[in-house]
Amino acid sequence: MEYACILIVLVVIIVLYFLYQNGYLKIRKIQEVKENQIKIACVGDSITYGFGVKNWSENNYPKLLQDMLGDKYHVANFGFSGSCIGKFTDFPYMKTNQYLKSLEYDPDILIFMLGSNDSKPFNWAGKEQFKEEYLTLLDTYIKEKTIKVYLCTVSRAFFRGKRISGMTNYGIQPKIIEEIVEVIKEVASEKEYELIDINKLTFDNRIWFIKDNVHPNNEGIKAIAKEIYEKINNKLYNIIDI
């Protein structure tokens, strides 16, 4: 009986470790911020979190971005799977603990990549409402201080098999994704925020996605991290100038 209990405990530990390392658990540990580090908050949904990424703790995109940028920066992952822009959706980002933590983090740079889950039929209420709520959520990060804002368009979602219309896995609607991308580009232009076009990056790269055709695999996540890094690296600035 004793050996059976030990075996069960070991199996549970192994399963939990597998789930953690592959991005299926919504837990993370943010390293302590060192003096004079520039703080970067990565805000988003499951793609920011790293759902489905192998060896998640080392390969989610905020961690890869941290490795690329080095110790001058402190990059924190505030992604939350399934979250949305809209306040009346099934899972508003504003109601997650990661939202509150991202505000407390008080970032110097915001990397903002939300909107995919708003494309689901029961969440989508049109471009105008999405834009209004997108701006409302975004403004909560910038009303208290001046920060550098990078808006990321959402990645492409691919249809399964030979389908060319309707929904992909999880109810994502590619046609609505196109409208969401347009809104994000409009906001970036109107507010003069930096735009990182992740949709364009992933558009013709189906091989960068896991079997669900929605979440990037390790290769896709690495490409996203590199794209964000190059955008930030080309805009290097002194924290005093913010």
Beta strands, then each sheet from edge to edge (+ up, - down):
strand 1: 38-44
strand 2: 73-79
strand 3: 109-113
strand 4: 148-152
strand 5: 194-196
sheet 1: 2+ 1+ 3+ 4+ 5+
end
